[in-house]
Amino acid sequence: MAQIRNLDNAPLNFTTFREQSQKELINILKNIRGKKCLFIDPKLGGSLSLIVQTSLLKHGVELRHLSAEPVQTDCTKIVYLVRSQLNFMKFICLHIHNDTSKGIQGEYLVYFVPRHSVACKKILEEEKVHHLLTIGEYPLYFIPLDEDVLSFELDLPYRFTFGLIPNVRAKGKASTRIADILNRMQEKEPVNTSCVLIMVLWGLMHQSWGSNKRGKKIKVPLNSSDKLFEDIRDLNFEVVGQVLRQKATSMKQDYTEMTTTGNSVLELKDFVKMLNSLPEMIRHIYLAQHLSTFTSKPSFLGRLDMEHTLVEAQSYDMRELLHSYGFEHMATLNNLEKAGLLRKQETKSNWLTIKRALQLVVEDTDTANPNDISYVFAGYAPLSIRLSAFASSSSFDTLSGAPTNIDRVSDGRRSLVLVVFIGGVTFAEISALRFLTAQEGMAYDLIVGTTKIVNGHSVIEAFIDVDTHISSIIRQT
């Protein structure tokens, strides 16, 4: 299993948060005495791997991914660790009904992450299995993905599924302000940054492997414990090959010097340490070769050109989209329109004014030595990060409308600012925020909080599947 991320250098004590979540999960399993079989929601598996090593869970525990397949185990205690989703309740009910029909008497426990829902309990009651279940909760509300990134691991919000909320009511001073912000946001014409092609290394990897689900899968640790990856992950992909070539050439020169000249024991020790990084170097050269093939495809280059055109003009012709992608995507386009991501232009757009005022499109971006956040999208500066840069430089509180005074903490470190992305954030936006944090004169350390890490594929897939998802909910309720 991949090594858990090193969080020792995090500006906040994320290690304590992680250890507390790890302790709670282990205590849940320890309190269930005897041998047990743990069925895990497949999408929770990745999240849990960031919290606890599999070896700690395997002691007296059989680990399985939850599916509709019948339970085949000698364990009499069956434990389910799932998100509050109706389809998982159906799986659990199938397991229990199958065991009951065979005369198998087991002890069933369901732990919801992070909390249960009334709809899920209702399914269990309707299937007449609730009296056979012990129900609990595992309050895993956020996960430190890296030293400066927290994820709440929430799926797309209901706005994306059911469209814009037509009437928002609020009671109280702060609630009224938030409702006003929501209403104003729904009136804007933002670019959906997640659907713009990402040009930084780890964003491209997320986009590339997210769209390629075929072939053999190998688990590779890509996090801050991999120092080479930490050095190159936020670079524009155009310069990654050059950086890897320089590092490989340096290693070759060091090897030549080591074999042709006498060296002290200390120098030999340092050289052996350097050799330990050789597998990482080979791995990243392979990944770079794969991504180079991906980014040289005509489909990738054509999409990049189309996106630049859209960002420049911010307009589309529905007939052209249907002719390009097929009429089978009419439902998808309709879902995008309901969510406010596509909108019929009935009045003059204010996009050109916003684009010029905030310099969202930057010509001749220097990808090797960037001086602007636009390098992450090959010339487009994400609106979310431009606004974050403005807020961090002006110390302006958008909720109260009043300036704030944020001073350095007593030990001289920079103050912390949490930038929260509701609905998801891309790796490119995270890279752009890191670029801001690294700038000379920056007063704050920026930490990312997000409901989910997303890319263009994950967002669009939600709209493609949404009709099936809603129909499933209607049938199940």
C-alpha positions as CSV (number, residue, x, y, z in Angstrom):
1,M,0.0,0.0,0.0
2,A,1.2,3.6,-0.7
3,Q,2.9,5.4,2.1
4,I,0.7,7.9,4.0
5,R,1.5,11.5,3.3
6,N,4.1,13.2,5.4
7,L,2.3,16.2,7.1
8,D,5.1,17.3,9.4
9,N,5.6,20.6,7.5
10,A,1.9,21.5,7.3
11,P,1.2,25.0,8.5
12,L,-1.6,23.5,10.7
13,N,-1.3,20.4,12.8
14,F,-3.0,18.1,10.3
15,T,-1.2,15.1,11.9
16,T,-3.3,15.3,15.0
17,F,-6.5,15.4,13.0
18,R,-5.4,12.4,11.0
19,E,-4.4,10.4,14.1
20,Q,-7.7,11.2,15.8
21,S,-9.6,9.8,12.8
22,Q,-7.4,6.8,12.7
23,K,-7.9,6.1,16.4
24,E,-11.7,6.4,16.1
25,L,-11.8,3.9,13.2
26,I,-9.5,1.4,15.0
27,N,-11.6,1.7,18.2
28,I,-14.8,0.9,16.2
29,L,-13.2,-2.3,15.0
30,K,-11.7,-3.2,18.3
31,N,-15.0,-2.8,20.1
32,I,-16.5,-5.5,17.8
33,R,-15.0,-8.6,19.4
34,G,-14.0,-11.6,17.4
35,K,-13.2,-12.2,13.8
36,K,-15.1,-9.9,11.5
37,C,-15.5,-9.1,7.8
38,L,-15.4,-5.4,6.9
39,F,-17.2,-4.3,3.7
40,I,-16.0,-0.8,2.6
41,D,-17.8,1.5,0.2
42,P,-15.4,1.4,-2.8
43,K,-15.1,5.2,-3.0
44,L,-14.1,5.3,0.7
45,G,-11.2,3.0,0.1
46,G,-9.0,5.8,-1.3
47,S,-10.0,8.2,1.5
48,L,-9.2,5.7,4.2
49,S,-5.8,4.9,2.7
50,L,-4.9,8.5,3.5
51,I,-5.9,8.0,7.1
52,V,-4.7,4.6,8.1
53,Q,-2.4,1.9,6.7
54,T,-4.2,-1.3,5.6
55,S,-1.9,-3.4,7.8
56,L,-3.5,-1.8,10.9
57,L,-7.0,-2.7,9.8
58,K,-6.2,-6.3,8.7
59,H,-5.5,-7.6,12.3
60,G,-8.4,-10.0,12.8
61,V,-10.4,-8.4,10.0
62,E,-11.2,-9.5,6.4
63,L,-11.4,-6.5,4.1
64,R,-13.8,-6.5,1.1
65,H,-15.3,-3.9,-1.2
66,L,-19.0,-3.6,-0.9
67,S,-21.0,-4.9,-3.9
68,A,-24.3,-6.7,-4.7
69,E,-22.4,-10.1,-4.6
70,P,-23.5,-12.4,-1.8
71,V,-21.3,-12.6,1.3
72,Q,-18.9,-15.5,1.3
73,T,-17.0,-15.6,4.6
74,D,-16.7,-17.7,7.8
75,C,-17.0,-14.5,9.9
76,T,-20.2,-14.2,11.9
77,K,-19.8,-10.5,12.4
78,I,-20.3,-8.4,9.2
79,V,-19.4,-4.7,9.4
80,Y,-20.3,-2.2,6.7
81,L,-18.5,1.2,6.4
82,V,-20.4,3.2,3.9
83,R,-21.5,6.7,2.8
84,S,-25.2,7.5,3.1
85,Q,-26.2,6.3,-0.3
86,L,-29.4,4.4,-1.2
87,N,-27.7,1.9,-3.5
88,F,-25.5,0.7,-0.6
89,M,-28.5,0.1,1.5
90,K,-29.9,-2.1,-1.2
91,F,-26.6,-4.1,-1.3
92,I,-26.7,-4.5,2.5
93,C,-30.3,-5.7,2.4
94,L,-29.4,-8.2,-0.4
95,H,-26.6,-9.6,1.8
96,I,-28.9,-10.1,4.8
97,H,-31.8,-11.6,2.9
98,N,-29.4,-14.0,1.2
99,D,-27.9,-15.1,4.5
100,T,-31.4,-15.5,6.1
101,S,-32.6,-17.6,3.2
102,K,-29.7,-20.0,3.8
103,G,-30.3,-20.1,7.6
104,I,-27.1,-18.2,8.3
105,Q,-27.3,-16.1,11.5
106,G,-24.9,-13.3,11.6
107,E,-24.3,-10.0,13.5
108,Y,-24.6,-7.0,11.2
109,L,-23.2,-3.6,11.9
110,V,-23.4,-0.5,9.7
111,Y,-21.3,2.6,10.2
112,F,-22.2,5.6,8.1
113,V,-19.5,8.1,7.0
114,P,-19.7,10.7,8.2
115,R,-23.3,10.4,9.4
116,H,-26.5,8.5,8.6
117,S,-29.5,9.8,6.7
118,V,-33.2,9.3,7.2
119,A,-33.7,8.0,3.7
120,C,-31.1,5.3,4.3
121,K,-32.8,4.2,7.5
122,K,-36.1,4.1,5.7
123,I,-34.8,1.7,3.1
124,L,-33.6,-0.6,5.8
125,E,-37.0,-0.5,7.5
126,E,-38.9,-1.1,4.3
127,E,-36.7,-4.1,3.6
128,K,-37.4,-5.4,7.2
129,V,-33.8,-5.8,8.1
130,H,-33.4,-2.8,10.5
131,H,-34.0,-4.9,13.6
132,L,-31.0,-7.1,12.6
133,L,-28.6,-4.2,12.3
134,T,-26.6,-2.2,14.7
135,I,-26.2,1.3,13.3
136,G,-23.4,3.7,14.1
137,E,-21.4,6.6,12.6
138,Y,-17.7,7.2,11.8
139,P,-17.4,11.0,11.8
140,L,-14.8,11.4,9.1
141,Y,-15.7,15.0,8.0
142,F,-12.4,16.0,6.3
143,I,-9.2,14.4,5.1
144,P,-5.8,16.0,4.8
145,L,-4.8,15.3,1.2
146,D,-1.5,17.1,1.5
147,E,0.2,19.6,3.8
148,D,-2.0,22.4,2.5
149,V,-5.1,20.7,1.2
150,L,-8.2,19.5,3.2
151,S,-11.0,17.7,1.4
152,F,-14.5,17.1,2.8
153,E,-14.9,14.3,0.2
154,L,-18.5,15.3,-0.7
155,D,-20.1,14.5,-4.0
156,L,-21.4,17.3,-6.3
157,P,-24.0,19.5,-4.6
158,Y,-27.7,19.3,-5.3
159,R,-27.5,22.4,-7.4
160,F,-25.6,20.4,-10.0
161,T,-28.1,17.5,-9.8
162,F,-31.4,19.4,-9.7
163,G,-30.5,22.8,-11.1
164,L,-30.6,26.3,-9.6
165,I,-32.5,26.8,-6.4
166,P,-35.3,29.3,-7.4
167,N,-36.1,30.6,-4.0
168,V,-33.7,31.1,-1.1
169,R,-35.0,32.3,2.2
170,A,-32.9,33.4,5.2
171,K,-33.4,34.3,8.8
172,G,-30.8,36.3,10.8
173,K,-28.2,38.8,9.8
174,A,-25.4,36.4,8.7
175,S,-27.8,34.1,6.9
176,T,-29.3,37.0,5.0
177,R,-25.8,38.0,3.8
178,I,-25.0,34.4,2.7
179,A,-28.3,34.2,0.9
180,D,-27.5,37.4,-0.9
181,I,-24.1,36.1,-2.0
182,L,-25.8,32.9,-3.3
183,N,-28.3,34.9,-5.3
184,R,-25.6,37.1,-6.8
185,M,-23.5,34.1,-7.6
186,Q,-26.4,32.5,-9.6
187,E,-26.7,35.7,-11.6
188,K,-23.0,35.7,-12.7
189,E,-21.4,34.0,-15.8
190,P,-18.4,32.3,-14.5
191,V,-16.1,29.9,-16.5
192,N,-16.3,26.4,-15.1
193,T,-12.6,26.1,-14.4
194,S,-12.8,22.3,-13.9
195,C,-13.7,21.8,-17.5
196,V,-10.6,23.8,-18.8
197,L,-7.6,21.6,-19.7
198,I,-5.0,21.7,-16.9
199,M,-1.4,22.1,-17.9
200,V,0.4,21.5,-14.6
201,L,1.8,18.0,-14.1
202,W,-0.4,16.5,-11.4
203,G,-3.5,18.1,-12.9
204,L,-2.7,16.5,-16.3
205,M,-2.2,13.1,-14.6
206,H,-5.6,13.4,-12.9
207,Q,-7.2,14.4,-16.2
208,S,-5.4,11.7,-18.2
209,W,-5.9,8.7,-15.9
210,G,-9.4,9.9,-15.1
211,S,-10.4,9.5,-18.7
212,N,-8.5,6.2,-19.3
213,K,-10.1,3.4,-17.3
214,R,-8.7,0.6,-19.4
215,G,-5.6,-1.5,-18.9
216,K,-3.8,-2.8,-15.9
217,K,-3.8,-0.5,-12.9
218,I,-0.8,-0.2,-10.6
219,K,-0.9,1.8,-7.3
220,V,1.8,4.4,-7.2
221,P,2.4,6.7,-4.3
222,L,2.3,10.3,-5.5
223,N,2.4,12.7,-2.6
224,S,4.7,14.9,-0.6
225,S,6.6,11.8,0.7
226,D,7.9,11.6,-2.9
227,K,10.4,14.5,-2.9
228,L,10.9,14.5,-6.7
229,F,7.1,14.6,-7.3
230,E,6.9,17.4,-4.7
231,D,9.4,19.4,-6.8
232,I,7.7,19.0,-10.2
233,R,4.0,18.6,-9.5
234,D,3.1,22.3,-9.7
235,L,5.2,22.9,-12.9
236,N,3.7,23.4,-16.3
237,F,4.1,20.1,-18.1
238,E,6.1,21.8,-20.9
239,V,9.1,22.1,-18.6
240,V,8.8,18.9,-16.6
241,G,10.8,16.9,-19.2
242,Q,13.6,19.4,-19.1
243,V,13.7,19.3,-15.3
244,L,13.8,15.5,-15.2
245,R,16.5,15.5,-17.9
246,Q,18.6,17.9,-15.8
247,K,18.2,15.7,-12.7
248,A,19.1,12.6,-14.6
249,T,22.2,14.2,-16.1
250,S,23.3,15.4,-12.6
251,M,22.9,11.8,-11.2
252,K,24.9,10.4,-14.1
253,Q,27.7,13.0,-13.5
254,D,27.8,12.1,-9.8
255,Y,28.1,8.4,-10.6
256,T,31.0,9.1,-13.0
257,E,32.8,11.1,-10.4
258,M,32.2,8.5,-7.8
259,T,33.7,5.7,-9.9
260,T,36.7,7.6,-11.1
261,T,37.9,9.4,-8.0
262,G,38.6,8.5,-4.4
263,N,35.9,9.4,-2.0
264,S,35.5,9.6,1.8
265,V,33.0,7.3,3.6
266,L,30.7,10.3,4.1
267,E,30.7,11.1,0.4
268,L,29.9,7.4,-0.3
269,K,27.0,7.5,2.2
270,D,25.6,10.6,0.5
271,F,25.9,8.9,-2.9
272,V,24.0,5.8,-1.7
273,K,21.2,8.1,-0.4
274,M,21.0,9.6,-3.9
275,L,20.7,6.2,-5.5
276,N,17.6,5.5,-3.3
277,S,15.8,8.1,-5.3
278,L,16.6,6.3,-8.6
279,P,13.2,4.3,-8.6
280,E,11.4,7.6,-8.2
281,M,13.3,9.1,-11.2
282,I,12.5,6.1,-13.4
283,R,8.8,6.2,-12.4
284,H,8.5,9.9,-13.2
285,I,10.2,9.6,-16.5
286,Y,7.7,6.8,-17.4
287,L,4.8,9.0,-16.3
288,A,6.2,12.0,-18.3
289,Q,6.4,9.8,-21.4
290,H,2.8,8.7,-21.0
291,L,1.6,12.3,-20.6
292,S,3.7,13.4,-23.5
293,T,1.8,10.9,-25.7
294,F,-1.5,12.1,-24.2
295,T,-0.8,15.8,-24.8
296,S,0.5,15.3,-28.4
297,K,-2.8,13.7,-29.6
298,P,-4.8,15.7,-32.1
299,S,-7.9,15.4,-29.8
300,F,-6.0,17.0,-26.9
301,L,-4.6,19.8,-29.1
302,G,-8.0,20.4,-30.7
303,R,-9.7,20.6,-27.4
304,L,-7.1,23.1,-26.1
305,D,-7.7,25.3,-29.1
306,M,-11.4,25.1,-28.7
307,E,-11.2,26.0,-25.0
308,H,-9.1,29.1,-25.7
309,T,-11.7,30.2,-28.2
310,L,-14.5,29.7,-25.6
311,V,-12.5,31.6,-23.0
312,E,-11.9,34.5,-25.4
313,A,-15.5,34.8,-26.6
314,Q,-17.5,32.9,-23.9
315,S,-20.3,31.9,-26.3
316,Y,-21.5,28.7,-27.9
317,D,-23.9,27.5,-30.5
318,M,-26.1,24.6,-29.3
319,R,-26.4,23.2,-32.9
320,E,-22.6,23.1,-33.3
321,L,-22.2,21.3,-29.9
322,L,-24.8,18.7,-30.9
323,H,-23.2,18.2,-34.3
324,S,-19.8,17.8,-32.7
325,Y,-20.7,15.4,-29.9
326,G,-23.9,13.8,-31.1
327,F,-27.6,14.2,-30.3
328,E,-27.4,11.6,-27.6
329,H,-25.9,14.4,-25.4
330,M,-29.0,16.5,-25.5
331,A,-29.9,15.4,-22.0
332,T,-26.4,16.2,-20.7
333,L,-26.5,19.7,-22.3
334,N,-29.9,20.2,-20.7
335,N,-28.6,19.2,-17.3
336,L,-25.7,21.6,-17.7
337,E,-28.1,24.3,-18.6
338,K,-30.3,23.6,-15.5
339,A,-27.2,23.8,-13.3
340,G,-26.4,27.2,-14.7
341,L,-23.2,26.1,-16.4
342,L,-24.6,26.7,-19.8
343,R,-26.9,29.7,-20.4
344,K,-28.7,31.1,-23.3
345,Q,-27.4,34.5,-24.0
346,E,-30.4,36.8,-24.0
347,T,-28.6,40.0,-23.0
348,K,-25.1,41.4,-23.5
349,S,-22.6,39.3,-21.6
350,N,-20.4,41.0,-18.9
351,W,-17.7,38.4,-19.5
352,L,-15.5,40.6,-21.6
353,T,-15.6,43.3,-18.9
354,I,-14.7,40.8,-16.2
355,K,-12.0,39.2,-18.3
356,R,-10.2,42.6,-18.9
357,A,-10.7,43.9,-15.4
358,L,-9.2,40.8,-13.7
359,Q,-6.7,40.0,-16.5
360,L,-8.1,36.4,-16.9
361,V,-6.4,35.9,-20.2
362,V,-2.7,36.5,-20.4
363,E,-0.7,36.5,-23.6
364,D,2.8,35.0,-23.9
365,T,2.8,33.2,-20.6
366,D,6.3,32.2,-19.5
367,T,5.8,28.5,-18.5
368,A,9.4,27.9,-17.5
369,N,9.7,31.0,-15.2
370,P,6.1,32.0,-14.6
371,N,5.3,35.4,-13.1
372,D,1.5,34.9,-13.1
373,I,-1.0,32.2,-12.1
374,S,-2.1,31.8,-15.8
375,Y,0.7,29.3,-16.4
376,V,-1.5,26.6,-14.9
377,F,-4.0,26.8,-17.7
378,A,-1.6,27.8,-20.5
379,G,-2.7,31.5,-20.5
380,Y,-6.0,31.5,-18.6
381,A,-5.9,32.7,-15.0
382,P,-8.7,30.9,-13.0
383,L,-11.2,33.4,-11.7
384,S,-11.3,31.8,-8.3
385,I,-7.6,32.3,-7.8
386,R,-7.6,35.9,-9.1
387,L,-10.3,36.7,-6.5
388,S,-8.3,34.9,-3.8
389,A,-5.2,37.0,-4.8
390,F,-7.3,40.2,-4.6
391,A,-8.7,39.2,-1.2
392,S,-5.3,38.3,0.2
393,S,-3.8,41.6,-1.0
394,S,-6.6,43.9,0.1
395,S,-7.6,42.1,3.3
396,F,-11.2,42.5,2.4
397,D,-13.9,40.4,4.1
398,T,-16.6,39.7,1.4
399,L,-19.1,38.5,4.0
400,S,-19.3,41.6,6.2
401,G,-18.0,44.0,3.6
402,A,-15.5,45.4,6.1
403,P,-11.7,45.5,5.9
404,T,-9.9,43.1,8.2
405,N,-6.5,43.3,9.9
406,I,-4.7,40.0,9.9
407,D,-1.4,40.2,11.7
408,R,1.5,37.7,11.9
409,V,1.2,35.3,14.8
410,S,3.4,35.8,17.8
411,D,6.2,33.5,16.7
412,G,6.8,35.4,13.5
413,R,5.1,32.9,11.1
414,R,2.7,34.1,8.4
415,S,-1.0,34.1,9.3
416,L,-3.1,31.4,7.8
417,V,-5.9,31.9,5.3
418,L,-8.3,29.1,4.5
419,V,-9.6,29.2,0.9
420,V,-12.8,27.0,0.6
421,F,-14.0,25.7,-2.8
422,I,-17.6,24.6,-2.7
423,G,-18.4,22.1,-5.4
424,G,-14.8,21.1,-5.9
425,V,-11.3,22.4,-6.9
426,T,-8.9,21.3,-9.6
427,F,-5.2,20.5,-9.1
428,A,-4.4,23.4,-11.3
429,E,-6.2,25.8,-8.9
430,I,-4.3,24.3,-6.0
431,S,-1.0,24.8,-7.9
432,A,-2.0,28.4,-8.6
433,L,-2.6,29.0,-4.9
434,R,0.8,27.5,-4.0
435,F,2.3,29.9,-6.6
436,L,0.7,32.8,-4.8
437,T,1.9,31.6,-1.4
438,A,5.5,31.4,-2.7
439,Q,5.5,34.9,-3.9
440,E,7.8,37.4,-2.2
441,G,5.8,39.8,-0.1
442,M,2.9,37.4,0.4
443,A,1.5,38.0,3.9
444,Y,-0.3,34.6,4.3
445,D,0.0,30.9,4.0
446,L,-2.9,29.7,2.0
447,I,-4.6,26.5,2.8
448,V,-7.2,24.8,0.5
449,G,-10.4,23.5,1.8
450,T,-12.7,21.7,-0.7
451,T,-15.7,19.5,-1.0
452,K,-13.9,17.4,-3.6
453,I,-11.0,17.2,-6.0
454,V,-12.5,17.5,-9.5
455,N,-11.6,17.7,-13.2
456,G,-13.5,18.1,-16.4
457,H,-14.3,14.4,-16.7
458,S,-15.6,14.0,-13.1
459,V,-17.9,17.0,-13.5
460,I,-19.3,16.1,-16.9
461,E,-19.8,12.4,-15.9
462,A,-22.0,13.6,-13.0
463,F,-24.3,15.3,-15.5
464,I,-24.3,12.4,-17.9
465,D,-25.3,10.0,-15.1
466,V,-27.7,12.4,-13.3
467,D,-30.9,11.2,-15.1
468,T,-30.1,7.6,-14.2
469,H,-29.3,8.6,-10.6
470,I,-32.5,10.6,-10.2
471,S,-34.6,7.7,-11.6
472,S,-32.9,5.3,-9.2
473,I,-33.7,7.6,-6.3
474,I,-37.4,7.8,-7.4
475,R,-37.7,4.1,-7.7
476,Q,-36.0,3.4,-4.4
477,T,-38.1,5.9,-2.4
